[in-house]
């Protein structure tokens, strides 16, 4: 399934779930696909919850351990 997103008030896509993961979408990113009636925050889409959880658990590239 591919999704479109709203990014900086512009529609982008379609993107695969893997591409959305690498785009670092947030839980509030509005997403849409042909099975949906309206744009929906990513956290409400069951199929996207896994990537949102993975992004939350993964350290960012800017992470610097103390010490």
Secondary structure, DSSP 4 states (H G I P E B T S, - for coil): --EEEEETTEEEEEE-HHHHHHTT--TT-EEE-TT-SS-EEGGG-HHHHHHHHHHHHSPPTT-----
